[in-house]
Amino acid sequence: MKHVCALCGYVYNSDKGDLENGIAEETDFEDIPADWTCPLCGASKEDFDLVEDDDVADEDF
Ligand SMILES: [Zn+2]
């Protein structure tokens, strides 16, 4: 599942987590600590939107 930052377009992919910021792979967005912020622009979790479709390119497929 993916969530996209409404401010800068950064995509959080729950399959990959955010290792640079201490979020392990396969961490659901809802399980990320509330104080986590967008790695690119510093937006809070509340500024992220669920990506309903899979338009985002994914190299794994
Ligand atoms: Zn952002």
N, CA, C, O and the ligand as a Tripos MOL2 file, in Angstrom:
@<TRIPOS>MOLECULE
protein
  245   243    62     0     0
PROTEIN
NO_CHARGES

@<TRIPOS>ATOM
      1 N           0.8440   -1.1990    0.0000 N.3       1 MET1
      2 CA          0.0000    0.0000    0.0000 C.3       1 MET1
      3 C           0.8760    1.2450    0.0000 C.2       1 MET1
      4 O           1.9520    1.2680    0.5970 O.2       1 MET1
      5 N           0.3960    2.2700   -0.6770 N.am      2 LYS2
      6 CA          1.2020    3.4810   -0.8010 C.3       2 LYS2
      7 C           0.4240    4.7100   -0.3400 C.2       2 LYS2
      8 O          -0.7960    4.7910   -0.4800 O.2       2 LYS2
      9 N           1.1600    5.6440    0.2050 N.am      3 HIS3
     10 CA          0.5890    6.9380    0.5680 C.3       3 HIS3
     11 C           1.4730    8.0120   -0.0630 C.2       3 HIS3
     12 O           2.6960    7.8820   -0.1120 O.2       3 HIS3
     13 N           0.8350    9.0620   -0.5370 N.am      4 VAL4
     14 CA          1.5920   10.1200   -1.1970 C.3       4 VAL4
     15 C           1.4750   11.4190   -0.4020 C.2       4 VAL4
     16 O           0.4050   11.7610    0.1020 O.2       4 VAL4
     17 N           2.5880   12.1310   -0.3000 N.am      5 CYS5
     18 CA          2.6070   13.4250    0.3850 C.3       5 CYS5
     19 C           1.8760   14.4540   -0.4690 C.2       5 CYS5
     20 O           2.2020   14.6540   -1.6390 O.2       5 CYS5
     21 N           0.8860   15.1000    0.1360 N.am      6 ALA6
     22 CA          0.0840   16.0700   -0.6100 C.3       6 ALA6
     23 C           0.8860   17.3220   -0.9580 C.2       6 ALA6
     24 O           0.5050   18.0800   -1.8500 O.2       6 ALA6
     25 N           1.9790   17.5320   -0.2610 N.am      7 LEU7
     26 CA          2.7480   18.7600   -0.4630 C.3       7 LEU7
     27 C           3.8430   18.6130   -1.5220 C.2       7 LEU7
     28 O           4.0450   19.5130   -2.3370 O.2       7 LEU7
     29 N           4.5500   17.4740   -1.5100 N.am      8 CYS8
     30 CA          5.7020   17.3630   -2.4110 C.3       8 CYS8
     31 C           5.6330   16.1570   -3.3400 C.2       8 CYS8
     32 O           6.4250   16.0570   -4.2770 O.2       8 CYS8
     33 N           4.6980   15.2400   -3.0970 N.am      9 GLY9
     34 CA          4.5720   14.0980   -3.9880 C.3       9 GLY9
     35 C           5.4000   12.8920   -3.5920 C.2       9 GLY9
     36 O           5.3960   11.8850   -4.2990 O.2       9 GLY9
     37 N           6.1120   12.9720   -2.4750 N.am     10 TYR10
     38 CA          6.8590   11.8110   -1.9910 C.3      10 TYR10
     39 C           5.9000   10.6500   -1.7570 C.2      10 TYR10
     40 O           4.8240   10.8310   -1.1860 O.2      10 TYR10
     41 N           6.2900    9.4650   -2.1960 N.am     11 VAL11
     42 CA          5.4480    8.2910   -2.0200 C.3      11 VAL11
     43 C           6.0250    7.3920   -0.9350 C.2      11 VAL11
     44 O           7.1750    6.9620   -1.0210 O.2      11 VAL11
     45 N           5.2250    7.1130    0.0770 N.am     12 TYR12
     46 CA          5.6110    6.1300    1.0820 C.3      12 TYR12
     47 C           5.0650    4.7730    0.6580 C.2      12 TYR12
     48 O           3.8550    4.5930    0.5260 O.2      12 TYR12
     49 N           5.9680    3.8230    0.4460 N.am     13 ASN13
     50 CA          5.5910    2.4710    0.0500 C.3      13 ASN13
     51 C           5.7590    1.5590    1.2630 C.2      13 ASN13
     52 O           6.8730    1.3630    1.7490 O.2      13 ASN13
     53 N           4.6580    1.0070    1.7450 N.am     14 SER14
     54 CA          4.7290    0.1960    2.9660 C.3      14 SER14
     55 C           5.5650   -1.0670    2.7730 C.2      14 SER14
     56 O           6.0370   -1.6440    3.7530 O.2      14 SER14
     57 N           5.7550   -1.5030    1.5380 N.am     15 ASP15
     58 CA          6.6080   -2.6680    1.2800 C.3      15 ASP15
     59 C           8.0680   -2.3550    1.5820 C.2      15 ASP15
     60 O           8.8360   -3.2370    1.9670 O.2      15 ASP15
     61 N           8.4400   -1.1010    1.4050 N.am     16 LYS16
     62 CA          9.8440   -0.7230    1.5220 C.3      16 LYS16
     63 C          10.1460    0.0950    2.7700 C.2      16 LYS16
     64 O          11.3060    0.2340    3.1600 O.2      16 LYS16
     65 N           9.1110    0.6340    3.3930 N.am     17 GLY17
     66 CA          9.3200    1.4510    4.5810 C.3      17 GLY17
     67 C          10.1140    2.7150    4.2770 C.2      17 GLY17
     68 O          10.1280    3.2160    3.1530 O.2      17 GLY17
     69 N          10.7660    3.2060    5.3070 N.am     18 ASP18
     70 CA         11.6020    4.4040    5.1730 C.3      18 ASP18
     71 C          12.8270    4.1660    6.0460 C.2      18 ASP18
     72 O          12.9580    4.7030    7.1460 O.2      18 ASP18
     73 N          13.7210    3.3330    5.5030 N.am     19 LEU19
     74 CA         14.8450    2.8370    6.2900 C.3      19 LEU19
     75 C          15.7210    3.9610    6.8250 C.2      19 LEU19
     76 O          16.2490    3.8620    7.9330 O.2      19 LEU19
     77 N          15.8800    5.0260    6.0520 N.am     20 GLU20
     78 CA         16.7460    6.1230    6.4730 C.3      20 GLU20
     79 C          16.2000    6.8300    7.7110 C.2      20 GLU20
     80 O          16.9340    7.5120    8.4260 O.2      20 GLU20
     81 N          14.9090    6.6590    7.9490 N.am     21 ASN21
     82 CA         14.2900    7.3300    9.0820 C.3      21 ASN21
     83 C          13.7370    6.3360   10.1090 C.2      21 ASN21
     84 O          12.8550    6.6710   10.8990 O.2      21 ASN21
     85 N          14.2640    5.1250   10.0840 N.am     22 GLY22
     86 CA         13.9420    4.1640   11.1240 C.3      22 GLY22
     87 C          12.6390    3.4230   10.9500 C.2      22 GLY22
     88 O          12.1550    2.7920   11.8900 O.2      22 GLY22
     89 N          12.0550    3.4880    9.7520 N.am     23 ILE23
     90 CA         10.8170    2.7570    9.5020 C.3      23 ILE23
     91 C          11.1680    1.4850    8.7280 C.2      23 ILE23
     92 O          11.6580    1.5530    7.6000 O.2      23 ILE23
     93 N          10.9170    0.3380    9.3360 N.am     24 ALA24
     94 CA         11.3060   -0.9310    8.7290 C.3      24 ALA24
     95 C          10.4470   -1.2500    7.5080 C.2      24 ALA24
     96 O           9.3670   -0.6920    7.3130 O.2      24 ALA24
     97 N          10.9720   -2.1730    6.6900 N.am     25 GLU25
     98 CA         10.1810   -2.6440    5.5530 C.3      25 GLU25
     99 C           8.8790   -3.2690    6.0450 C.2      25 GLU25
    100 O           8.8030   -3.8040    7.1510 O.2      25 GLU25
    101 N           7.8650   -3.1870    5.1990 N.am     26 GLU26
    102 CA          6.5500   -3.7760    5.4890 C.3      26 GLU26
    103 C           5.9120   -3.1900    6.7450 C.2      26 GLU26
    104 O           5.2210   -3.8890    7.4870 O.2      26 GLU26
    105 N           6.1490   -1.9000    6.9730 N.am     27 THR27
    106 CA          5.4590   -1.1800    8.0360 C.3      27 THR27
    107 C           4.2640   -0.4520    7.4240 C.2      27 THR27
    108 O           4.4230    0.4160    6.5660 O.2      27 THR27
    109 N           3.0750   -0.8150    7.8750 N.am     28 ASP28
    110 CA          1.8890   -0.1300    7.3720 C.3      28 ASP28
    111 C           1.9410    1.3410    7.7440 C.2      28 ASP28
    112 O           2.4750    1.7100    8.7900 O.2      28 ASP28
    113 N           1.3850    2.1760    6.8810 N.am     29 PHE29
    114 CA          1.4300    3.6150    7.1340 C.3      29 PHE29
    115 C           0.8470    3.9540    8.5020 C.2      29 PHE29
    116 O           1.3650    4.8130    9.2160 O.2      29 PHE29
    117 N          -0.2300    3.2720    8.8530 N.am     30 GLU30
    118 CA         -0.8850    3.5620   10.1290 C.3      30 GLU30
    119 C          -0.0290    3.1590   11.3270 C.2      30 GLU30
    120 O          -0.2790    3.6060   12.4470 O.2      30 GLU30
    121 N           0.9670    2.3270   11.0990 N.am     31 ASP31
    122 CA          1.8400    1.8900   12.1820 C.3      31 ASP31
    123 C           3.0860    2.7540   12.3420 C.2      31 ASP31
    124 O           3.8700    2.5590   13.2710 O.2      31 ASP31
    125 N           3.2630    3.7050   11.4380 N.am     32 ILE32
    126 CA          4.3890    4.6340   11.5660 C.3      32 ILE32
    127 C           4.1420    5.5480   12.7650 C.2      32 ILE32
    128 O           3.0180    6.0070   12.9720 O.2      32 ILE32
    129 N           5.1870    5.8180   13.5580 N.am     33 PRO33
    130 CA          5.0140    6.7300   14.7000 C.3      33 PRO33
    131 C           4.4440    8.0760   14.2660 C.2      33 PRO33
    132 O           4.7410    8.5760   13.1810 O.2      33 PRO33
    133 N           3.6190    8.6470   15.1400 N.am     34 ALA34
    134 CA          2.9200    9.8890   14.8010 C.3      34 ALA34
    135 C           3.8810   11.0460   14.5560 C.2      34 ALA34
    136 O           3.5210   12.0290   13.9080 O.2      34 ALA34
    137 N           5.1090   10.9290   15.0760 N.am     35 ASP35
    138 CA          6.0510   12.0370   14.8970 C.3      35 ASP35
    139 C           6.8980   11.8960   13.6340 C.2      35 ASP35
    140 O           7.7800   12.7150   13.3750 O.2      35 ASP35
    141 N           6.6240   10.8510   12.8490 N.am     36 TRP36
    142 CA          7.3160   10.7050   11.5650 C.3      36 TRP36
    143 C           6.8660   11.8110   10.6260 C.2      36 TRP36
    144 O           5.6970   12.1990   10.6070 O.2      36 TRP36
    145 N           7.8140   12.3090    9.8500 N.am     37 THR37
    146 CA          7.4590   13.3430    8.8820 C.3      37 THR37
    147 C           8.0110   12.9800    7.5140 C.2      37 THR37
    148 O           8.9030   12.1400    7.3900 O.2      37 THR37
    149 N           7.4750   13.6170    6.5040 N.am     38 CYS38
    150 CA          7.9160   13.3820    5.1370 C.3      38 CYS38
    151 C           9.4230   13.6230    5.0250 C.2      38 CYS38
    152 O           9.9060   14.6840    5.4210 O.2      38 CYS38
    153 N          10.1750   12.6450    4.4870 N.am     39 PRO39
    154 CA         11.6400   12.7850    4.3680 C.3      39 PRO39
    155 C          12.0540   13.9400    3.4650 C.2      39 PRO39
    156 O          13.1620   14.4620    3.5950 O.2      39 PRO39
    157 N          11.1870   14.3380    2.5660 N.am     40 LEU40
    158 CA         11.5540   15.3810    1.6030 C.3      40 LEU40
    159 C          11.1780   16.7790    2.0770 C.2      40 LEU40
    160 O          11.9730   17.7110    1.9540 O.2      40 LEU40
    161 N           9.9730   16.9300    2.6160 N.am     41 CYS41
    162 CA          9.5170   18.2870    2.9150 C.3      41 CYS41
    163 C           9.1190   18.4830    4.3760 C.2      41 CYS41
    164 O           8.8160   19.6040    4.7860 O.2      41 CYS41
    165 N           9.1140   17.4010    5.1730 N.am     42 GLY42
    166 CA          8.8210   17.5550    6.5880 C.3      42 GLY42
    167 C           7.3380   17.6230    6.9210 C.2      42 GLY42
    168 O           6.9700   17.9580    8.0470 O.2      42 GLY42
    169 N           6.4810   17.3080    5.9500 N.am     43 ALA43
    170 CA          5.0450   17.3090    6.2240 C.3      43 ALA43
    171 C           4.6950   16.2060    7.2150 C.2      43 ALA43
    172 O           5.3760   15.1830    7.2780 O.2      43 ALA43
    173 N           3.6470   16.4110    7.9780 N.am     44 SER44
    174 CA          3.2380   15.4040    8.9510 C.3      44 SER44
    175 C           2.4340   14.3040    8.2610 C.2      44 SER44
    176 O           2.0280   14.4450    7.1080 O.2      44 SER44
    177 N           2.2130   13.2100    8.9830 N.am     45 LYS45
    178 CA          1.4430   12.0850    8.4350 C.3      45 LYS45
    179 C           0.0720   12.5330    7.9500 C.2      45 LYS45
    180 O          -0.4700   11.9780    6.9940 O.2      45 LYS45
    181 N          -0.4830   13.5390    8.6150 N.am     46 GLU46
    182 CA         -1.8260   14.0090    8.2610 C.3      46 GLU46
    183 C          -1.8700   14.6010    6.8590 C.2      46 GLU46
    184 O          -2.9440   14.7400    6.2740 O.2      46 GLU46
    185 N          -0.7050   14.9500    6.3200 N.am     47 ASP47
    186 CA         -0.6650   15.5320    4.9800 C.3      47 ASP47
    187 C          -0.5030   14.4840    3.8920 C.2      47 ASP47
    188 O          -0.3410   14.8190    2.7190 O.2      47 ASP47
    189 N          -0.5470   13.2090    4.2820 N.am     48 PHE48
    190 CA         -0.4300   12.1400    3.2980 C.3      48 PHE48
    191 C          -1.8020   11.5940    2.9220 C.2      48 PHE48
    192 O          -2.7080   11.5160    3.7520 O.2      48 PHE48
    193 N          -1.9340   11.2170    1.6490 N.am     49 ASP49
    194 CA         -3.1760   10.6350    1.1550 C.3      49 ASP49
    195 C          -2.9140    9.2260    0.6550 C.2      49 ASP49
    196 O          -1.8760    8.9480    0.0550 O.2      49 ASP49
    197 N          -3.8680    8.3400    0.9090 N.am     50 LEU50
    198 CA         -3.7700    6.9820    0.3970 C.3      50 LEU50
    199 C          -3.8400    6.9820   -1.1280 C.2      50 LEU50
    200 O          -4.6670    7.6700   -1.7270 O.2      50 LEU50
    201 N          -2.9520    6.1960   -1.7420 N.am     51 VAL51
    202 CA         -2.9910    6.0480   -3.1970 C.3      51 VAL51
    203 C          -3.9120    4.8760   -3.5190 C.2      51 VAL51
    204 O          -3.5720    3.7220   -3.2590 O.2      51 VAL51
    205 N          -5.0650    5.1750   -4.0790 N.am     52 GLU52
    206 CA         -6.0610    4.1340   -4.3230 C.3      52 GLU52
    207 C          -5.6500    3.2100   -5.4570 C.2      52 GLU52
    208 O          -5.7430    1.9890   -5.3360 O.2      52 GLU52
    209 N          -5.2010    3.7860   -6.5450 N.am     53 ASP53
    210 CA         -4.7820    2.9580   -7.6740 C.3      53 ASP53
    211 C          -3.2610    2.8100   -7.6530 C.2      53 ASP53
    212 O          -2.5830    3.4100   -6.8190 O.2      53 ASP53
    213 N          -2.7460    2.0280   -8.5530 N.am     54 ASP54
    214 CA         -1.3210    1.7660   -8.5640 C.3      54 ASP54
    215 C          -0.6500    2.4360   -9.7530 C.2      54 ASP54
    216 O           0.1280    1.8140  -10.4770 O.2      54 ASP54
    217 N          -0.9570    3.6980   -9.9400 N.am     55 ASP55
    218 CA         -0.3640    4.4410  -11.0450 C.3      55 ASP55
    219 C           1.1350    4.6320  -10.8600 C.2      55 ASP55
    220 O           1.8810    4.7330  -11.8340 O.2      55 ASP55
    221 N           1.5700    4.6810   -9.6110 N.am     56 VAL56
    222 CA          2.9590    4.9640   -9.3400 C.3      56 VAL56
    223 C           3.8400    3.8360   -9.8620 C.2      56 VAL56
    224 O           3.5990    2.6630   -9.5770 O.2      56 VAL56
    225 N           4.8310    4.1910  -10.6040 N.am     57 ALA57
    226 CA          5.7330    3.1890  -11.1690 C.3      57 ALA57
    227 C           6.3910    2.3760  -10.0590 C.2      57 ALA57
    228 O           6.8530    2.9270   -9.0600 O.2      57 ALA57
    229 N           6.4270    1.0910  -10.2440 N.am     58 ASP58
    230 CA          7.0420    0.2170   -9.2480 C.3      58 ASP58
    231 C           7.9940   -0.7410   -9.9500 C.2      58 ASP58
    232 O           7.5770   -1.6060  -10.7200 O.2      58 ASP58
    233 N           9.2670   -0.5710   -9.6700 N.am     59 GLU59
    234 CA         10.2960   -1.3350  -10.3620 C.3      59 GLU59
    235 C          10.2320   -2.8240  -10.0490 C.2      59 GLU59
    236 O          10.8390   -3.6310  -10.7540 O.2      59 GLU59
    237 N           9.5130   -3.1910   -9.0140 N.am     60 ASP60
    238 CA          9.4900   -4.5780   -8.5760 C.3      60 ASP60
    239 C           8.6690   -5.4880   -9.4940 C.2      60 ASP60
    240 O           8.7770   -6.7130   -9.4330 O.2      60 ASP60
    241 N           7.8560   -4.8740  -10.3360 N.am     61 PHE61
    242 CA          6.9900   -5.6900  -11.1780 C.3      61 PHE61
    243 C           7.4560   -5.7220  -12.6300 C.2      61 PHE61
    244 O           6.8260   -6.3700  -13.4660 O.2      61 PHE61
    245 ZN          6.4750   15.7980    1.3920 Zn       62 ZN62
@<TRIPOS>BOND
     1     1     2 1
     2     2     3 1
     3     3     4 2
     4     3     5 am
     5     5     6 1
     6     6     7 1
     7     7     8 2
     8     7     9 am
     9     9    10 1
    10    10    11 1
    11    11    12 2
    12    11    13 am
    13    13    14 1
    14    14    15 1
    15    15    16 2
    16    15    17 am
    17    17    18 1
    18    18    19 1
    19    19    20 2
    20    19    21 am
    21    21    22 1
    22    22    23 1
    23    23    24 2
    24    23    25 am
    25    25    26 1
    26    26    27 1
    27    27    28 2
    28    27    29 am
    29    29    30 1
    30    30    31 1
    31    31    32 2
    32    31    33 am
    33    33    34 1
    34    34    35 1
    35    35    36 2
    36    35    37 am
    37    37    38 1
    38    38    39 1
    39    39    40 2
    40    39    41 am
    41    41    42 1
    42    42    43 1
    43    43    44 2
    44    43    45 am
    45    45    46 1
    46    46    47 1
    47    47    48 2
    48    47    49 am
    49    49    50 1
    50    50    51 1
    51    51    52 2
    52    51    53 am
    53    53    54 1
    54    54    55 1
    55    55    56 2
    56    55    57 am
    57    57    58 1
    58    58    59 1
    59    59    60 2
    60    59    61 am
    61    61    62 1
    62    62    63 1
    63    63    64 2
    64    63    65 am
    65    65    66 1
    66    66    67 1
    67    67    68 2
    68    67    69 am
    69    69    70 1
    70    70    71 1
    71    71    72 2
    72    71    73 am
    73    73    74 1
    74    74    75 1
    75    75    76 2
    76    75    77 am
    77    77    78 1
    78    78    79 1
    79    79    80 2
    80    79    81 am
    81    81    82 1
    82    82    83 1
    83    83    84 2
    84    83    85 am
    85    85    86 1
    86    86    87 1
    87    87    88 2
    88    87    89 am
    89    89    90 1
    90    90    91 1
    91    91    92 2
    92    91    93 am
    93    93    94 1
    94    94    95 1
    95    95    96 2
    96    95    97 am
    97    97    98 1
    98    98    99 1
    99    99   100 2
   100    99   101 am
   101   101   102 1
   102   102   103 1
   103   103   104 2
   104   103   105 am
   105   105   106 1
   106   106   107 1
   107   107   108 2
   108   107   109 am
   109   109   110 1
   110   110   111 1
   111   111   112 2
   112   111   113 am
   113   113   114 1
   114   114   115 1
   115   115   116 2
   116   115   117 am
   117   117   118 1
   118   118   119 1
   119   119   120 2
   120   119   121 am
   121   121   122 1
   122   122   123 1
   123   123   124 2
   124   123   125 am
   125   125   126 1
   126   126   127 1
   127   127   128 2
   128   127   129 am
   129   129   130 1
   130   130   131 1
   131   131   132 2
   132   131   133 am
   133   133   134 1
   134   134   135 1
   135   135   136 2
   136   135   137 am
   137   137   138 1
   138   138   139 1
   139   139   140 2
   140   139   141 am
   141   141   142 1
   142   142   143 1
   143   143   144 2
   144   143   145 am
   145   145   146 1
   146   146   147 1
   147   147   148 2
   148   147   149 am
   149   149   150 1
   150   150   151 1
   151   151   152 2
   152   151   153 am
   153   153   154 1
   154   154   155 1
   155   155   156 2
   156   155   157 am
   157   157   158 1
   158   158   159 1
   159   159   160 2
   160   159   161 am
   161   161   162 1
   162   162   163 1
   163   163   164 2
   164   163   165 am
   165   165   166 1
   166   166   167 1
   167   167   168 2
   168   167   169 am
   169   169   170 1
   170   170   171 1
   171   171   172 2
   172   171   173 am
   173   173   174 1
   174   174   175 1
   175   175   176 2
   176   175   177 am
   177   177   178 1
   178   178   179 1
   179   179   180 2
   180   179   181 am
   181   181   182 1
   182   182   183 1
   183   183   184 2
   184   183   185 am
   185   185   186 1
   186   186   187 1
   187   187   188 2
   188   187   189 am
   189   189   190 1
   190   190   191 1
   191   191   192 2
   192   191   193 am
   193   193   194 1
   194   194   195 1
   195   195   196 2
   196   195   197 am
   197   197   198 1
   198   198   199 1
   199   199   200 2
   200   199   201 am
   201   201   202 1
   202   202   203 1
   203   203   204 2
   204   203   205 am
   205   205   206 1
   206   206   207 1
   207   207   208 2
   208   207   209 am
   209   209   210 1
   210   210   211 1
   211   211   212 2
   212   211   213 am
   213   213   214 1
   214   214   215 1
   215   215   216 2
   216   215   217 am
   217   217   218 1
   218   218   219 1
   219   219   220 2
   220   219   221 am
   221   221   222 1
   222   222   223 1
   223   223   224 2
   224   223   225 am
   225   225   226 1
   226   226   227 1
   227   227   228 2
   228   227   229 am
   229   229   230 1
   230   230   231 1
   231   231   232 2
   232   231   233 am
   233   233   234 1
   234   234   235 1
   235   235   236 2
   236   235   237 am
   237   237   238 1
   238   238   239 1
   239   239   240 2
   240   239   241 am
   241   241   242 1
   242   242   243 1
   243   243   244 2
@<TRIPOS>SUBSTRUCTURE
     1 MET1         2 RESIDUE 1 A MET
     2 LYS2         6 RESIDUE 1 A LYS
     3 HIS3        10 RESIDUE 1 A HIS
     4 VAL4        14 RESIDUE 1 A VAL
     5 CYS5        18 RESIDUE 1 A CYS
     6 ALA6        22 RESIDUE 1 A ALA
     7 LEU7        26 RESIDUE 1 A LEU
     8 CYS8        30 RESIDUE 1 A CYS
     9 GLY9        34 RESIDUE 1 A GLY
    10 TYR10       38 RESIDUE 1 A TYR
    11 VAL11       42 RESIDUE 1 A VAL
    12 TYR12       46 RESIDUE 1 A TYR
    13 ASN13       50 RESIDUE 1 A ASN
    14 SER14       54 RESIDUE 1 A SER
    15 ASP15       58 RESIDUE 1 A ASP
    16 LYS16       62 RESIDUE 1 A LYS
    17 GLY17       66 RESIDUE 1 A GLY
    18 ASP18       70 RESIDUE 1 A ASP
    19 LEU19       74 RESIDUE 1 A LEU
    20 GLU20       78 RESIDUE 1 A GLU
    21 ASN21       82 RESIDUE 1 A ASN
    22 GLY22       86 RESIDUE 1 A GLY
    23 ILE23       90 RESIDUE 1 A ILE
    24 ALA24       94 RESIDUE 1 A ALA
    25 GLU25       98 RESIDUE 1 A GLU
    26 GLU26      102 RESIDUE 1 A GLU
    27 THR27      106 RESIDUE 1 A THR
    28 ASP28      110 RESIDUE 1 A ASP
    29 PHE29      114 RESIDUE 1 A PHE
    30 GLU30      118 RESIDUE 1 A GLU
    31 ASP31      122 RESIDUE 1 A ASP
    32 ILE32      126 RESIDUE 1 A ILE
    33 PRO33      130 RESIDUE 1 A PRO
    34 ALA34      134 RESIDUE 1 A ALA
    35 ASP35      138 RESIDUE 1 A ASP
    36 TRP36      142 RESIDUE 1 A TRP
    37 THR37      146 RESIDUE 1 A THR
    38 CYS38      150 RESIDUE 1 A CYS
    39 PRO39      154 RESIDUE 1 A PRO
    40 LEU40      158 RESIDUE 1 A LEU
    41 CYS41      162 RESIDUE 1 A CYS
    42 GLY42      166 RESIDUE 1 A GLY
    43 ALA43      170 RESIDUE 1 A ALA
    44 SER44      174 RESIDUE 1 A SER
    45 LYS45      178 RESIDUE 1 A LYS
    46 GLU46      182 RESIDUE 1 A GLU
    47 ASP47      186 RESIDUE 1 A ASP
    48 PHE48      190 RESIDUE 1 A PHE
    49 ASP49      194 RESIDUE 1 A ASP
    50 LEU50      198 RESIDUE 1 A LEU
    51 VAL51      202 RESIDUE 1 A VAL
    52 GLU52      206 RESIDUE 1 A GLU
    53 ASP53      210 RESIDUE 1 A ASP
    54 ASP54      214 RESIDUE 1 A ASP
    55 ASP55      218 RESIDUE 1 A ASP
    56 VAL56      222 RESIDUE 1 A VAL
    57 ALA57      226 RESIDUE 1 A ALA
    58 ASP58      230 RESIDUE 1 A ASP
    59 GLU59      234 RESIDUE 1 A GLU
    60 ASP60      238 RESIDUE 1 A ASP
    61 PHE61      242 RESIDUE 1 A PHE
    62 ZN62       245 GROUP 0 **** ****
